[in-house]
Amino acid sequence: MGAPDRPQDFFRATDENLTIYVACDIRAGLDPGRSRLLFSVPGYGRFWLRLCRSS
């Protein structure tokens, strides 16, 4: 996996061993009050990602 072709359409989330890119429209489309997104990475498993809305 690598960086997206259009990085301006994504935000980057990092941990010690993993970097993921989440599309901005996914983040913007979260229901009010919802801040977690369940995703899976082949070969690594499923993870909860906590997303914070910026003002």
C-alpha positions as CSV (number, residue, x, y, z in Angstrom):
1,M,0.0,0.0,0.0
2,G,1.2,3.5,-0.7
3,A,0.2,7.1,-0.6
4,P,-2.9,8.2,-2.6
5,D,-2.5,9.8,-6.0
6,R,-4.5,12.8,-4.8
7,P,-3.3,13.4,-1.2
8,Q,-5.4,16.6,-0.9
9,D,-8.5,14.3,-0.9
10,F,-7.4,12.3,2.1
11,F,-6.1,12.8,5.6
12,R,-3.4,10.7,7.0
13,A,-3.6,8.8,10.3
14,T,-0.5,7.2,11.8
15,D,0.4,4.8,14.6
16,E,3.7,3.3,15.5
17,N,3.7,0.7,12.8
18,L,0.8,1.7,10.4
19,T,-0.1,4.7,8.3
20,I,-3.6,4.9,6.7
21,Y,-5.3,7.4,4.5
22,V,-9.0,8.1,4.9
23,A,-11.0,9.9,2.3
24,C,-12.2,13.3,3.5
25,D,-15.7,12.6,2.3
26,I,-15.9,9.6,4.6
27,R,-14.9,11.7,7.6
28,A,-17.3,14.5,6.6
29,G,-20.1,12.0,6.1
30,L,-20.0,10.6,9.6
31,D,-23.3,10.8,11.4
32,P,-23.5,13.5,14.2
33,G,-22.1,12.1,17.4
34,R,-20.3,9.3,15.6
35,S,-16.5,9.4,15.8
36,R,-15.4,5.8,15.2
37,L,-14.9,4.0,11.9
38,L,-14.3,0.3,11.7
39,F,-11.9,-0.7,8.9
40,S,-9.8,-3.7,8.0
41,V,-6.4,-4.0,6.6
42,P,-5.7,-7.3,4.7
43,G,-3.1,-9.3,6.6
44,Y,-3.4,-7.1,9.8
45,G,-7.0,-7.4,11.0
46,R,-9.8,-5.0,11.9
47,F,-9.4,-1.8,13.7
48,W,-11.4,1.0,15.2
49,L,-10.3,4.5,14.1
50,R,-11.4,7.4,16.2
51,L,-11.9,10.5,14.0
52,C,-12.1,14.0,15.3
53,R,-13.8,16.7,13.4
54,S,-11.7,19.8,12.9
55,S,-13.4,23.2,13.2
